[in-house]
Amino acid sequence: MRIRVRKAAHVLERSGLALAGAACGLFVGAYVGSAISALTTQGFLLAMMIAGAVGYYLGIDTPQLPFHDENDTRIDAAEFLSAVGTFCATLTAFVSVGVIVLRENPHMTWTWLVLLGWIAGVAMQIIAGAKARMR
């Protein structure tokens, strides 16, 4: 019984992370789509939400490598990619919400940077999650 409750809690936690990723993708998609007319489609919003959901589901909460020695200088690539990817994806979502709420109109360069930052961040999360689960 205890194992089933624990697994159910883990699935709920991961589902919550996926929902947070989908919400972040929606915010980024809404901002970028409103600034770049070619991306003002429901398909674009859906793709951004799915990418966010998959990235946050896989990339946050990756199993870490066990520490063996304090002098071991190896870097856990999955942990590093997960951290940087989560930071980039969340930062771009934060900026997107700020632009939407404050009704700002930043230069198009910033819009492209937000889009590229989101794509890079979510890609890093997905790669980190896949890499950590293949060990």
C-alpha positions as a Markdown table, in Angstrom:
| # | Residue | x | y | z |
|---|---|---|---|---|
| 1 | Met | 0.0 | 0.0 | 0.0 |
| 2 | Arg | 2.8 | 2.4 | 0.9 |
| 3 | Ile | 4.5 | 2.0 | -2.4 |
| 4 | Arg | 1.3 | 2.7 | -4.4 |
| 5 | Val | 0.7 | 5.9 | -2.4 |
| 6 | Arg | 4.3 | 7.0 | -3.0 |
| 7 | Lys | 4.1 | 6.3 | -6.7 |
| 8 | Ala | 0.7 | 8.1 | -7.0 |
| 9 | Ala | 2.3 | 11.1 | -5.2 |
| 10 | His | 5.2 | 11.1 | -7.6 |
| 11 | Val | 2.8 | 10.9 | -10.6 |
| 12 | Leu | 0.8 | 13.8 | -9.2 |
| 13 | Glu | 4.0 | 15.8 | -8.6 |
| 14 | Arg | 5.2 | 15.2 | -12.1 |
| 15 | Ser | 1.8 | 16.0 | -13.6 |
| 16 | Gly | 1.9 | 19.3 | -11.7 |
| 17 | Leu | 5.3 | 20.1 | -13.1 |
| 18 | Ala | 3.9 | 19.3 | -16.6 |
| 19 | Leu | 1.0 | 21.6 | -16.1 |
| 20 | Ala | 3.4 | 24.4 | -14.9 |
| 21 | Gly | 5.5 | 23.8 | -18.1 |
| 22 | Ala | 2.4 | 24.0 | -20.3 |
| 23 | Ala | 1.3 | 27.3 | -18.6 |
| 24 | Cys | 4.8 | 28.7 | -19.2 |
| 25 | Gly | 4.6 | 27.6 | -22.8 |
| 26 | Leu | 1.3 | 29.3 | -23.1 |
| 27 | Phe | 2.7 | 32.6 | -21.8 |
| 28 | Val | 5.7 | 32.5 | -24.1 |
| 29 | Gly | 3.5 | 31.5 | -27.0 |
| 30 | Ala | 1.0 | 34.3 | -26.3 |
| 31 | Tyr | 3.8 | 36.9 | -26.2 |
| 32 | Val | 5.8 | 35.7 | -29.1 |
| 33 | Gly | 2.7 | 34.9 | -31.2 |
| 34 | Ser | 1.3 | 38.4 | -30.6 |
| 35 | Ala | 4.6 | 40.0 | -31.7 |
| 36 | Ile | 5.4 | 37.8 | -34.7 |
| 37 | Ser | 2.3 | 37.5 | -36.9 |
| 38 | Ala | 3.4 | 34.3 | -38.7 |
| 39 | Leu | 3.3 | 32.6 | -35.3 |
| 40 | Thr | -0.2 | 33.7 | -34.3 |
| 41 | Thr | -1.9 | 30.3 | -34.6 |
| 42 | Gln | -3.5 | 27.8 | -32.3 |
| 43 | Gly | -1.0 | 25.2 | -33.5 |
| 44 | Phe | 1.9 | 27.3 | -32.4 |
| 45 | Leu | 0.4 | 27.8 | -28.9 |
| 46 | Leu | -0.3 | 24.1 | -28.7 |
| 47 | Ala | 3.3 | 23.2 | -29.7 |
| 48 | Met | 4.7 | 25.6 | -27.1 |
| 49 | Met | 2.5 | 24.1 | -24.4 |
| 50 | Ile | 3.3 | 20.5 | -25.3 |
| 51 | Ala | 7.1 | 21.4 | -25.4 |
| 52 | Gly | 6.8 | 23.0 | -22.0 |
| 53 | Ala | 4.8 | 20.1 | -20.5 |
| 54 | Val | 7.3 | 17.5 | -21.8 |
| 55 | Gly | 10.3 | 19.6 | -20.8 |
| 56 | Tyr | 9.1 | 20.2 | -17.2 |
| 57 | Tyr | 7.9 | 16.7 | -16.8 |
| 58 | Leu | 11.2 | 15.1 | -17.9 |
| 59 | Gly | 13.7 | 17.8 | -17.0 |
| 60 | Ile | 12.8 | 18.7 | -13.5 |
| 61 | Asp | 13.4 | 16.0 | -10.8 |
| 62 | Thr | 16.0 | 14.1 | -12.7 |
| 63 | Pro | 17.8 | 11.4 | -10.7 |
| 64 | Gln | 21.2 | 12.5 | -9.6 |
| 65 | Leu | 24.5 | 10.6 | -9.8 |
| 66 | Pro | 25.7 | 9.4 | -6.4 |
| 67 | Phe | 28.7 | 11.3 | -5.0 |
| 68 | His | 31.6 | 9.0 | -4.3 |
| 69 | Asp | 34.6 | 11.3 | -3.6 |
| 70 | Glu | 35.0 | 15.0 | -2.8 |
| 71 | Asn | 37.9 | 15.2 | -5.2 |
| 72 | Asp | 35.9 | 13.9 | -8.1 |
| 73 | Thr | 35.6 | 16.8 | -10.5 |
| 74 | Arg | 33.2 | 15.2 | -13.1 |
| 75 | Ile | 30.1 | 17.2 | -13.9 |
| 76 | Asp | 26.7 | 15.4 | -14.0 |
| 77 | Ala | 25.6 | 16.5 | -17.5 |
| 78 | Ala | 22.0 | 15.7 | -16.9 |
| 79 | Glu | 21.9 | 17.7 | -13.7 |
| 80 | Phe | 23.6 | 20.6 | -15.3 |
| 81 | Leu | 21.4 | 20.6 | -18.4 |
| 82 | Ser | 18.3 | 20.3 | -16.2 |
| 83 | Ala | 19.3 | 23.3 | -14.0 |
| 84 | Val | 20.3 | 25.6 | -16.9 |
| 85 | Gly | 17.3 | 24.5 | -19.0 |
| 86 | Thr | 14.8 | 25.1 | -16.2 |
| 87 | Phe | 16.4 | 28.5 | -15.5 |
| 88 | Cys | 16.2 | 29.5 | -19.2 |
| 89 | Ala | 12.6 | 28.3 | -19.8 |
| 90 | Thr | 11.3 | 29.8 | -16.6 |
| 91 | Leu | 13.1 | 33.1 | -17.2 |
| 92 | Thr | 11.6 | 33.5 | -20.6 |
| 93 | Ala | 8.2 | 32.6 | -19.2 |
| 94 | Phe | 8.7 | 35.3 | -16.5 |
| 95 | Val | 9.7 | 37.9 | -19.1 |
| 96 | Ser | 6.7 | 36.9 | -21.3 |
| 97 | Val | 4.3 | 37.4 | -18.4 |
| 98 | Gly | 5.9 | 40.7 | -17.6 |
| 99 | Val | 5.6 | 42.0 | -21.2 |
| 100 | Ile | 1.9 | 40.8 | -21.4 |
| 101 | Val | 0.9 | 42.2 | -18.0 |
| 102 | Leu | 2.7 | 45.5 | -18.3 |
| 103 | Arg | 1.6 | 45.9 | -22.0 |
| 104 | Glu | 5.1 | 46.6 | -23.1 |
| 105 | Asn | 6.2 | 46.6 | -26.7 |
| 106 | Pro | 9.9 | 45.5 | -26.7 |
| 107 | His | 12.1 | 45.5 | -29.8 |
| 108 | Met | 11.6 | 42.5 | -32.1 |
| 109 | Thr | 15.2 | 41.3 | -31.1 |
| 110 | Trp | 14.0 | 40.7 | -27.5 |
| 111 | Thr | 11.0 | 38.7 | -28.8 |
| 112 | Trp | 13.3 | 36.4 | -30.8 |
| 113 | Leu | 15.6 | 36.0 | -27.8 |
| 114 | Val | 12.7 | 35.0 | -25.7 |
| 115 | Leu | 11.6 | 32.4 | -28.3 |
| 116 | Leu | 15.1 | 31.0 | -28.7 |
| 117 | Gly | 15.7 | 31.0 | -24.9 |
| 118 | Trp | 12.4 | 29.0 | -24.5 |
| 119 | Ile | 13.3 | 26.5 | -27.2 |
| 120 | Ala | 16.8 | 26.1 | -25.8 |
| 121 | Gly | 15.7 | 25.8 | -22.2 |
| 122 | Val | 13.0 | 23.2 | -23.0 |
| 123 | Ala | 15.3 | 21.3 | -25.2 |
| 124 | Met | 17.9 | 21.1 | -22.5 |
| 125 | Gln | 15.3 | 19.9 | -20.0 |
| 126 | Ile | 14.2 | 17.1 | -22.4 |
| 127 | Ile | 17.7 | 16.0 | -23.1 |
| 128 | Ala | 18.6 | 16.1 | -19.4 |
| 129 | Gly | 15.5 | 14.0 | -18.5 |
| 130 | Ala | 16.2 | 11.4 | -21.3 |
| 131 | Lys | 19.9 | 11.2 | -20.3 |
| 132 | Ala | 19.2 | 10.8 | -16.6 |
| 133 | Arg | 16.7 | 8.0 | -17.3 |
| 134 | Met | 19.0 | 6.1 | -19.6 |
| 135 | Arg | 21.6 | 5.6 | -16.9 |
